[in-house]
Amino acid sequence: MSKSGKTLVFGGILSMLVVLLHIAIIIGGADWYRFFGAGEEMARMAEAGSWLPGIVTFGIAIVFFIWGLYAFSGAEQIKPLPFLRLGLALISGIYLLRGLAIIPALIFAPKLVDTFVFWSSLVSLIIGLAYAIGAKERWAQI
């Protein structure tokens, strides 16, 4: 496997870990929603037995799962997915924007930047870089 393939596989694995984390949050319930920054309203709904937090969180997990598949497809580990170049570019951009969003938050609303926001931004930035670097290196082949 080429270096670029390895970079995309790394990004894909990280995306799949994010999927597993979201599933664990559903299983973990209200305390997990609170700890991972989903907000008090989601936590209260989970405590009340509402299905909405689980459905929303599972929907988010599906998105990350698809994003992981795009990384694996770009690394030629699975069949080519539709609009592979566009998909990898958009996914890279979304992860990078999420990761870099901490900068204006630190400037304009530093009280909103807690430990969760900091670490989730860093993880998003790392995953976004893996997708962007891997896609750039494999661009001619995909």
C-alpha positions in Angstrom: 0.0 0.0 0.0 1.3 3.4 -0.9 2.0 6.1 1.7 -1.1 8.0 0.5 -3.1 4.9 0.9 -1.9 4.5 4.4 -2.8 8.1 5.2 -6.4 7.6 4.0 -6.6 4.2 5.8 -5.5 6.0 9.0 -8.2 8.7 8.4 -10.8 6.0 7.7 -9.9 4.1 10.9 -10.3 7.3 12.9 -13.7 7.9 11.3 -14.7 4.4 12.2 -13.6 5.0 15.8 -15.8 8.0 15.8 -18.7 5.8 14.7 -18.0 3.4 17.6 -17.8 6.3 20.0 -21.3 7.5 18.9 -22.7 4.0 19.3 -21.1 3.9 22.8 -22.7 7.2 23.6 -26.2 5.8 22.7 -25.5 2.8 24.9 -24.0 4.9 27.7 -27.0 7.2 28.0 -27.5 10.6 29.5 -24.2 10.8 31.3 -22.3 10.0 28.1 -24.3 12.6 26.2 -23.3 15.2 28.8 -19.6 14.1 28.9 -19.2 14.2 25.2 -20.9 17.6 24.8 -24.2 16.8 23.3 -26.0 19.3 25.5 -28.2 19.1 28.5 -31.4 18.9 26.5 -30.2 15.7 24.7 -29.1 14.2 28.1 -32.5 15.0 29.6 -34.3 13.5 26.7 -32.2 10.3 27.0 -33.0 10.2 30.7 -36.7 10.5 30.0 -36.5 7.5 27.6 -36.9 9.5 24.4 -35.7 7.8 21.3 -34.7 11.1 19.7 -31.2 11.3 21.1 -30.4 7.8 19.9 -31.8 8.4 16.5 -29.9 11.6 16.0 -26.7 10.1 17.3 -27.1 7.0 15.2 -27.7 9.3 12.2 -24.5 11.1 12.9 -22.7 7.7 13.2 -24.0 6.7 9.8 -22.5 9.9 8.3 -19.1 9.1 9.9 -19.4 5.5 8.7 -19.9 6.7 5.1 -17.0 9.1 5.5 -14.8 6.1 6.6 -15.9 4.2 3.6 -14.8 7.0 1.4 -11.3 7.0 2.9 -11.0 3.3 2.4 -12.3 3.6 -1.2 -9.7 6.4 -1.8 -7.0 4.0 -0.5 -8.2 1.3 -2.8 -9.2 -1.0 0.1 -12.8 -1.2 -1.2 -14.5 -0.6 -4.5 -14.5 3.0 -5.8 -17.5 4.9 -4.4 -19.4 7.5 -6.5 -17.9 11.0 -6.7 -14.8 9.8 -4.9 -12.7 12.9 -5.5 -15.5 15.3 -4.6 -16.4 13.2 -1.5 -12.9 13.2 -0.2 -12.5 16.9 -0.9 -15.7 17.7 1.0 -15.1 15.4 3.9 -11.5 16.8 4.2 -12.9 20.3 4.2 -15.6 19.6 6.8 -13.2 17.9 9.2 -10.7 20.7 8.7 -13.3 23.5 9.2 -14.5 21.7 12.3 -11.0 21.4 13.6 -10.0 25.0 12.8 -13.3 26.4 14.2 -11.6 26.5 17.6 -9.6 29.5 16.5 -12.4 32.0 16.2 -14.0 30.4 19.2 -10.9 31.1 21.3 -10.9 34.7 20.1 -14.6 35.6 20.3 -16.0 33.2 22.8 -13.2 31.7 24.9 -15.6 30.8 27.7 -17.3 28.3 25.4 -14.1 26.4 24.7 -14.0 23.6 27.3 -11.9 20.4 27.3 -14.4 18.6 25.0 -14.3 21.4 22.4 -10.6 21.5 22.5 -10.0 17.8 22.1 -12.8 17.2 19.6 -11.3 20.1 17.5 -7.9 18.6 17.6 -9.2 15.1 16.6 -11.2 16.7 13.8 -8.1 18.5 12.6 -6.0 15.3 12.6 -8.6 13.4 10.7 -9.1 16.2 8.2 -5.4 16.4 7.6 -5.2 12.6 7.0 -8.0 12.9 4.5 -6.6 16.0 2.8 -3.0 14.7 2.6 -4.1 11.2 1.5 -6.5 12.6 -1.1 -3.9 15.0 -2.5 -1.3 12.3 -2.9 -3.8 9.9 -4.5 -5.7 12.5 -6.6 -4.3 11.3 -10.0 -5.3 7.7 -9.2 -8.8 8.3 -7.9 
